[in-house]
């Protein structure tokens, strides 16, 4: 008689992966919209100083 087959235990999943996928992990620069707004504010400031 054969011994019963061993059940394989699944490898534990990395708990940080879903968190990293939901937010943009590693991005360290401003979005194009934020850059455009900053440039617009700087231009407005220059024009009011003159």
WONORTA-V104113 format. One record per pair of residues at least 12 apart in sequence whose C-alpha atoms are under 10 Angstrom apart, sorted by sequence separation. I is the first residue (numbers start at 0). GAP is how many residues later the second one is. D is the distance in whole Angstrom. If there is no record, write none. Layout:
# WONORTA-V104113
i=(I & I)
gap=(GAP & GAP)
d=(D & D)
This chain:
# WONORTA-V104113
none
